[in-house]
Amino acid sequence: MADVSSKELYEFKKTLKELSQKRGKGTELVSVYIPHDKQISDVGKQMKDELGQSANIKSKSTRKNVQGAIEVILQRIKLYKQAPENGLVIFTGMIPKGGPGTEKMETYVLEPPEPITTYWYKCNNEFFLEPLQYIAEAKETYGLAVIDRNEATIATLKGKTTQILAHLTSGVPGKHKAGGQSQRRFDRVIDQLAHEFKKRIGDHMDEVFLPLKDDLKGVVIGGPGFTKEEFVQGEYLNYEIKDKIIATVDTSYTGEHGIREVIAKSEDILDELDVMQEKKFVQRFLKELIKDDGLASYGEKEVKNNLIMGAIDVLLLSEDLESYHKIYSCPACGAVKEFTSKTDVKEDINCPSCNEKMKEDSSELLVDYFVERAEEMNTHVEFISTETEEGMQLLRAFGGIAAILRYCVK
């Protein structure tokens, strides 16, 4: 999801979280996933077929609600000649607001940040979110290769998806016991052929990995024997790809089996990299903090002021930050009060100027407020989990809000 901004990704995840909490009274919440290449006219026909089938639902209220949801979907898809490039997802159904009789029809139309490839129509007491939840997972791209003297396989790993990109064979003969001068000449020929093969592997890896270099988080090289070490140590790769090699692992196999073995043996390394990335940002902040003129800022008020000034390079927000940013105004004198609260519930607040009751103008998650300001100022946002000691320190010691500055602010 390289083309998706941090704010868009955050909003997408937040929407999924809200949808996951929706429940229907019966199996009457409808989810439809429409891939880009699925004809809208075909979807319309299938929805009409489902409308007919729904007449067989025994429960009168469930039947009515399912039919109402399908009618909504039919109306919504009329707005499209074709599904968007990444597809279209529609969730609709009657959501209870309290006791019986409080149900209201809610409809959500999403264009996912990555393409959906499978058409789905599902009815349940909750929305079918698994395909979108998989998209929302952090899925960094890694380059993989398994190498020996006889063959090499090049692949990418993105999330749980492995794609084989190339399979090469060398034609290098095995050892030959000729003896004497013939043996030495033969060994030189074999070494030259092996060198040419490693060069060909490097050319293929450059060809497939260089276009991905901005998204490529690392490269892992595997294989039996010493060929992989010779390859890594030699000048076979473009420096931009060679610099991304994070590990070499021993495998028993080459080919697709070898790729699977590389993945299995690299899981801990890859998981640790995600954690290390977060730790690096927090450690960078802490190093700046102890300097006399360090480029560090923390606390809601200070970070907010620096953000508005455009002084922040990287904004660090804890994933466990759950406060709300609120704005209240006084209808009598026009005074405005901006503050942070632990709850989203409307509060009784009297005007500090005239003591009249103030009204709530807005209430949004504090994270949303900061992300919106960061987008306006072209500031990079890094969400920090509390799974590490550094992440917990950011939340407990600095209130979950900190920043690395572009320049020193006095």
C-alpha positions as CSV (number, residue, x, y, z in Angstrom):
1,M,0.0,0.0,0.0
2,A,2.8,2.3,-0.9
3,D,0.6,4.9,-2.6
4,V,-1.7,5.1,0.4
5,S,-1.0,7.9,2.9
6,S,-0.7,7.2,6.6
7,K,-4.0,9.1,7.2
8,E,-5.9,7.1,4.5
9,L,-4.6,3.8,5.9
10,Y,-5.4,4.9,9.5
11,E,-9.0,5.9,8.4
12,F,-9.4,2.6,6.6
13,K,-8.4,0.6,9.7
14,K,-10.6,2.8,11.9
15,T,-13.6,2.1,9.6
16,L,-12.9,-1.6,9.7
17,K,-12.8,-1.5,13.5
18,E,-16.2,0.4,13.6
19,L,-17.7,-2.1,11.2
20,S,-16.5,-5.1,13.2
21,Q,-18.6,-3.8,16.2
22,K,-21.9,-3.8,14.2
23,R,-24.3,-6.6,14.8
24,G,-27.7,-7.4,13.3
25,K,-30.7,-8.9,15.0
26,G,-30.5,-12.0,12.7
27,T,-28.6,-13.0,9.6
28,E,-29.6,-9.8,7.8
29,L,-26.4,-7.8,7.4
30,V,-25.3,-8.0,3.8
31,S,-21.7,-7.8,2.5
32,V,-20.9,-7.6,-1.2
33,Y,-17.3,-7.6,-2.7
34,I,-17.1,-6.6,-6.4
35,P,-13.7,-6.9,-8.1
36,H,-12.8,-4.4,-10.9
37,D,-13.3,-7.0,-13.7
38,K,-16.7,-8.1,-12.5
39,Q,-19.4,-6.6,-14.7
40,I,-21.8,-4.4,-12.7
41,S,-24.7,-5.7,-14.8
42,D,-23.9,-9.3,-13.7
43,V,-23.9,-8.1,-10.1
44,G,-27.3,-6.5,-10.6
45,K,-28.7,-9.8,-12.0
46,Q,-27.3,-11.8,-9.1
47,M,-28.7,-9.3,-6.6
48,K,-32.2,-9.7,-8.2
49,D,-31.8,-13.5,-8.0
50,E,-30.9,-13.1,-4.3
51,L,-33.9,-10.9,-3.9
52,G,-36.1,-13.6,-5.2
53,Q,-34.4,-16.3,-3.0
54,S,-34.8,-14.1,0.1
55,A,-38.6,-14.6,-0.2
56,N,-38.0,-18.1,1.3
57,I,-36.7,-16.7,4.6
58,K,-39.1,-17.9,7.3
59,S,-38.7,-15.0,9.7
60,K,-40.9,-12.1,8.4
61,S,-38.6,-9.4,10.0
62,T,-35.4,-11.0,8.7
63,R,-36.9,-11.4,5.2
64,K,-38.0,-7.8,5.1
65,N,-34.6,-6.5,6.3
66,V,-32.6,-8.7,3.9
67,Q,-34.8,-7.6,1.0
68,G,-34.4,-4.0,2.1
69,A,-30.6,-4.4,2.2
70,I,-30.5,-5.9,-1.3
71,E,-32.7,-3.1,-2.7
72,V,-30.1,-0.6,-1.2
73,I,-27.3,-2.5,-3.0
74,L,-29.2,-2.4,-6.3
75,Q,-29.6,1.3,-6.0
76,R,-26.0,1.9,-5.1
77,I,-24.5,-0.1,-8.0
78,K,-26.6,1.9,-10.4
79,L,-24.2,4.7,-9.8
80,Y,-21.3,2.8,-11.3
81,K,-20.7,1.7,-14.9
82,Q,-17.7,-0.3,-13.7
83,A,-16.2,-1.1,-10.3
84,P,-13.3,1.1,-9.4
85,E,-9.7,0.0,-10.1
86,N,-9.4,-1.7,-6.7
87,G,-13.0,-3.0,-6.7
88,L,-16.0,-2.0,-4.6
89,V,-17.3,-3.2,-1.3
90,I,-20.8,-2.6,0.1
91,F,-22.0,-3.3,3.6
92,T,-25.6,-2.7,4.4
93,G,-28.2,-3.8,6.9
94,M,-30.5,-3.0,9.8
95,I,-28.4,-2.2,12.9
96,P,-30.2,-2.1,16.3
97,K,-29.6,1.1,18.3
98,G,-31.2,-0.2,21.5
99,G,-34.1,-2.5,22.1
100,P,-36.6,-4.0,19.6
101,G,-37.9,-1.5,17.0
102,T,-34.8,0.7,17.2
103,E,-33.1,-0.8,14.0
104,K,-32.0,1.6,11.3
105,M,-30.6,0.9,7.9
106,E,-26.9,1.6,7.7
107,T,-24.9,1.5,4.4
108,Y,-21.1,1.7,3.9
109,V,-19.5,1.9,0.5
110,L,-15.7,1.4,0.4
111,E,-13.0,1.4,-2.3
112,P,-10.2,-0.7,-0.8
113,P,-6.6,0.5,-0.8
114,E,-5.6,-2.8,-2.6
115,P,-7.4,-4.7,-5.3
116,I,-9.9,-7.4,-4.3
117,T,-9.9,-10.4,-6.6
118,T,-12.9,-12.5,-5.5
119,Y,-16.6,-11.7,-5.8
120,W,-18.5,-12.3,-2.5
121,Y,-22.1,-12.1,-1.4
122,K,-22.7,-12.9,2.2
123,C,-25.6,-12.6,4.8
124,N,-24.8,-12.9,8.4
125,N,-25.4,-11.2,11.8
126,E,-22.2,-9.3,11.3
127,F,-20.4,-7.9,8.2
128,F,-17.9,-10.1,6.3
129,L,-14.6,-8.2,6.9
130,E,-11.9,-10.8,6.5
131,P,-10.7,-9.9,3.0
132,L,-10.4,-6.2,4.0
133,Q,-8.8,-7.0,7.4
134,Y,-6.1,-9.0,5.5
135,I,-5.5,-5.9,3.3
136,A,-5.2,-3.7,6.4
137,E,-2.4,-5.9,7.8
138,A,1.1,-4.4,7.4
139,K,2.4,-6.2,4.4
140,E,6.0,-5.2,3.7
141,T,7.6,-6.6,0.5
142,Y,10.7,-8.7,0.9
143,G,12.9,-10.1,-1.9
144,L,13.9,-13.8,-1.7
145,A,16.3,-16.0,-3.6
146,V,17.7,-19.5,-3.2
147,I,20.9,-20.2,-5.0
148,D,23.3,-23.1,-5.6
149,R,25.6,-23.9,-8.6
150,N,22.8,-25.7,-10.4
151,E,19.8,-23.5,-10.1
152,A,18.3,-20.4,-8.6
153,T,14.8,-19.2,-7.8
154,I,13.8,-15.6,-7.2
155,A,10.6,-14.6,-5.4
156,T,8.8,-11.9,-3.4
157,L,7.0,-12.2,-0.1
158,K,4.2,-9.7,0.7
159,G,2.2,-10.5,3.8
160,K,1.4,-14.2,3.4
161,T,1.6,-14.2,-0.4
162,T,4.7,-15.6,-2.1
163,Q,5.2,-14.9,-5.8
164,I,7.8,-16.8,-7.8
165,L,9.4,-14.4,-10.3
166,A,12.1,-16.4,-12.0
167,H,13.7,-19.8,-12.0
168,L,17.2,-20.2,-13.6
169,T,19.3,-23.3,-14.3
170,S,23.1,-23.1,-14.8
171,G,24.2,-26.0,-16.9
172,V,27.4,-26.1,-14.8
173,P,28.7,-29.7,-14.9
174,G,29.5,-31.5,-11.7
175,K,33.0,-32.4,-10.6
176,H,35.0,-34.5,-13.0
177,K,38.0,-36.7,-12.1
178,A,40.2,-36.3,-15.1
179,G,43.5,-35.7,-13.2
180,G,46.5,-33.7,-14.2
181,Q,46.3,-30.7,-16.6
182,S,42.9,-31.8,-17.8
183,Q,41.5,-31.6,-14.3
184,R,42.8,-28.1,-13.7
185,R,41.5,-26.9,-17.1
186,F,38.2,-28.5,-16.3
187,D,38.0,-26.8,-12.9
188,R,38.7,-23.4,-14.5
189,V,35.9,-23.9,-17.0
190,I,33.5,-24.9,-14.2
191,D,34.5,-21.9,-12.1
192,Q,34.0,-19.6,-15.1
193,L,30.6,-21.1,-15.8
194,A,29.6,-20.8,-12.1
195,H,30.7,-17.1,-12.2
196,E,28.6,-16.5,-15.3
197,F,25.7,-18.1,-13.7
198,K,26.0,-15.9,-10.5
199,K,26.2,-12.9,-12.8
200,R,23.0,-14.0,-14.6
201,I,21.3,-14.4,-11.2
202,G,22.3,-10.9,-10.2
203,D,21.0,-9.5,-13.5
204,H,17.7,-11.2,-13.0
205,M,17.4,-10.0,-9.4
206,D,18.2,-6.4,-10.4
207,E,15.6,-6.6,-13.1
208,V,12.8,-7.8,-10.8
209,F,13.8,-6.0,-7.6
210,L,15.0,-2.6,-8.7
211,P,11.4,-1.5,-9.8
212,L,10.3,-2.5,-6.3
213,K,13.2,-0.8,-4.4
214,D,11.1,1.8,-2.7
215,D,8.8,-0.8,-1.3
216,L,11.4,-3.5,-0.7
217,K,12.1,-3.7,2.9
218,G,14.8,-6.3,2.7
219,V,16.3,-9.3,0.8
220,V,17.0,-12.7,2.2
221,I,19.3,-15.1,0.3
222,G,19.2,-18.9,1.0
223,G,20.5,-22.1,-0.4
224,P,22.6,-25.2,0.4
225,G,26.4,-24.9,0.3
226,F,28.7,-21.9,-0.1
227,T,27.4,-20.5,-3.4
228,K,25.0,-18.1,-1.7
229,E,27.9,-16.6,0.4
230,E,30.0,-16.3,-2.8
231,F,27.1,-14.5,-4.5
232,V,26.5,-12.1,-1.6
233,Q,30.2,-11.3,-1.2
234,G,30.8,-10.8,-4.9
235,E,29.9,-7.9,-7.2
236,Y,26.8,-9.5,-8.8
237,L,24.1,-7.2,-7.6
238,N,23.2,-3.5,-8.0
239,Y,24.4,-1.7,-4.9
240,E,20.8,-0.6,-4.1
241,I,19.6,-4.2,-3.9
242,K,22.8,-5.5,-2.3
243,D,22.4,-2.9,0.5
244,K,19.0,-4.4,1.3
245,I,20.3,-7.9,2.0
246,I,19.4,-8.6,5.7
247,A,20.3,-12.2,6.1
248,T,21.6,-15.4,4.5
249,V,20.1,-18.7,5.6
250,D,21.0,-22.3,5.0
251,T,18.4,-24.4,3.2
252,S,18.3,-28.1,2.2
253,Y,16.5,-27.3,-1.1
254,T,16.5,-24.9,-4.0
255,G,13.5,-24.2,-6.2
256,E,10.0,-23.4,-4.7
257,H,10.7,-25.8,-1.8
258,G,13.8,-23.7,-1.0
259,I,11.8,-20.5,-1.1
260,R,9.3,-21.9,1.4
261,E,12.3,-23.0,3.6
262,V,13.8,-19.5,3.5
263,I,10.5,-18.0,4.6
264,A,10.1,-20.5,7.5
265,K,13.7,-19.8,8.7
266,S,13.3,-16.0,8.3
267,E,10.1,-15.5,10.2
268,D,11.8,-14.3,13.4
269,I,14.1,-12.0,11.4
270,L,11.2,-10.4,9.4
271,D,9.0,-10.0,12.5
272,E,11.9,-8.4,14.4
273,L,12.5,-5.9,11.5
274,D,9.0,-4.4,12.0
275,V,9.6,-4.0,15.7
276,M,13.1,-2.6,15.1
277,Q,11.7,0.1,12.8
278,E,9.4,1.4,15.6
279,K,12.2,1.2,18.1
280,K,14.6,3.2,15.9
281,F,12.1,6.1,15.7
282,V,11.6,6.2,19.5
283,Q,15.3,5.8,20.2
284,R,16.0,8.6,17.8
285,F,13.5,10.8,19.7
286,L,15.1,9.9,23.0
287,K,18.6,10.7,21.8
288,E,17.4,14.2,20.6
289,L,15.6,14.7,23.9
290,I,18.8,14.6,26.0
291,K,20.7,17.1,23.8
292,D,20.8,20.8,24.8
293,D,19.4,21.8,21.4
294,G,17.9,18.4,20.6
295,L,15.2,18.1,17.8
296,A,12.6,16.6,20.1
297,S,9.2,17.6,21.3
298,Y,6.6,15.8,23.4
299,G,3.2,16.4,25.1
300,E,0.0,17.3,23.5
301,K,0.2,21.1,23.7
302,E,3.9,21.4,22.7
303,V,3.6,18.9,19.8
304,K,0.4,20.6,18.6
305,N,2.1,24.0,18.5
306,N,5.1,22.7,16.7
307,L,3.0,20.8,14.2
308,I,1.0,23.9,13.3
309,M,4.3,25.8,12.8
310,G,5.5,23.1,10.4
311,A,8.5,22.3,12.6
312,I,7.9,18.5,12.9
313,D,9.6,16.0,10.6
314,V,8.2,12.8,12.2
315,L,5.1,12.6,14.5
316,L,5.1,9.7,16.9
317,L,1.6,8.5,18.0
318,S,0.9,5.6,20.3
319,E,-1.5,3.1,18.9
320,D,-3.1,3.0,22.4
321,L,-3.9,6.7,22.5
322,E,-7.7,6.8,23.0
323,S,-8.5,10.4,24.1
324,Y,-10.8,12.8,22.2
325,H,-10.2,16.3,21.0
326,K,-13.3,18.5,21.6
327,I,-14.4,22.0,20.8
328,Y,-17.2,23.7,22.7
329,S,-18.7,27.1,22.2
330,C,-20.9,29.4,24.2
331,P,-24.2,30.4,22.4
332,A,-24.5,33.5,24.6
333,C,-21.1,35.2,24.3
334,G,-19.3,33.2,21.6
335,A,-16.4,32.0,23.7
336,V,-14.7,28.9,22.5
337,K,-13.1,26.1,24.6
338,E,-10.8,23.5,23.1
339,F,-9.8,20.6,25.2
340,T,-9.0,16.9,25.5
341,S,-11.3,14.4,27.1
342,K,-11.1,10.7,27.9
343,T,-14.7,10.1,26.8
344,D,-16.7,10.8,23.6
345,V,-19.9,11.5,25.7
346,K,-21.2,15.1,25.6
347,E,-20.2,17.0,28.7
348,D,-21.9,19.7,30.8
349,I,-19.5,22.6,30.6
350,N,-20.2,26.2,31.7
351,C,-18.7,29.1,29.9
352,P,-15.7,30.5,31.7
353,S,-16.7,34.0,30.6
354,C,-20.5,34.2,31.3
355,N,-21.2,30.9,33.0
356,E,-23.8,29.9,30.4
357,K,-24.0,26.3,29.3
358,M,-21.7,25.6,26.3
359,K,-22.6,23.4,23.3
360,E,-20.4,20.8,21.7
361,D,-19.2,21.8,18.2
362,S,-17.0,18.8,17.5
363,S,-15.5,15.7,19.0
364,E,-13.0,13.4,17.3
365,L,-10.3,11.0,18.3
366,L,-7.1,12.9,19.3
367,V,-5.2,10.6,17.0
368,D,-7.4,11.8,14.1
369,Y,-6.9,15.4,15.0
370,F,-3.1,15.0,15.0
371,V,-3.0,12.9,11.8
372,E,-5.1,15.5,9.9
373,R,-2.8,18.3,11.0
374,A,0.2,16.2,10.0
375,E,-1.2,15.6,6.5
376,E,-1.7,19.4,6.1
377,M,2.0,20.0,7.0
378,N,3.4,17.1,5.0
379,T,4.7,15.5,8.2
380,H,5.4,11.8,8.4
381,V,3.3,9.9,11.0
382,E,4.7,6.8,12.7
383,F,2.2,4.8,14.8
384,I,4.1,3.1,17.7
385,S,2.7,-0.1,19.3
386,T,3.0,-0.8,23.0
387,E,4.6,-4.3,22.3
388,T,8.1,-2.9,23.0
389,E,9.7,-1.3,26.0
390,E,10.2,1.9,23.9
391,G,6.5,1.9,22.9
392,M,5.4,1.6,26.5
393,Q,7.8,4.4,27.4
394,L,6.3,6.7,24.7
395,L,2.8,6.1,26.1
396,R,3.5,6.3,29.8
397,A,6.2,8.9,30.0
398,F,5.2,11.1,27.1
399,G,1.5,10.7,26.9
400,G,1.7,8.8,23.6
401,I,2.5,12.0,21.6
402,A,6.0,12.9,20.6
403,A,7.9,14.3,17.7
404,I,11.3,14.6,15.9
405,L,11.7,18.2,14.7
406,R,12.9,19.6,11.4
407,Y,14.7,22.4,13.2
408,C,15.3,23.6,16.8
409,V,12.3,25.5,18.3
410,K,13.1,27.9,21.1
